[in-house]
């Protein structure tokens, strides 16, 4: 989390309060503060740190957290392949090779030739014969 001009992230503020509480408690104990040691310890660790955790963004000094971006919906690999072929990123031969691999590995239920507008009827017929032999 990053600090900004208006506040700190919840985790950052909890860490700062914990370190300051420990440091002040130790310093007070070394300097002979007596009754202040438990008061500082309890106030920091048992009041302020839990309040920051419970109140979160409503606690003063804590900046509002940004919502995590939603992951993009997963696209069908065949559709992605078609888009890449249509945009010219891959050649027809590369497209057919990758599509054939996808069909073999994912067991897709469509006829390659019919779905793609008969790109290469000779190769499609050859592939169908090979599949029937298997």
Secondary structure as UniProt FT lines:
FT   HELIX           10..30
FT   TURN            31..32
FT   HELIX           35..41
FT   HELIX           42..48
FT   HELIX           49..55
FT   HELIX           56..58
FT   TURN            60..61
FT   HELIX           77..86
FT   TURN            87..88
FT   HELIX           92..106
FT   HELIX           112..115
FT   TURN            116..117
FT   HELIX           121..133
//
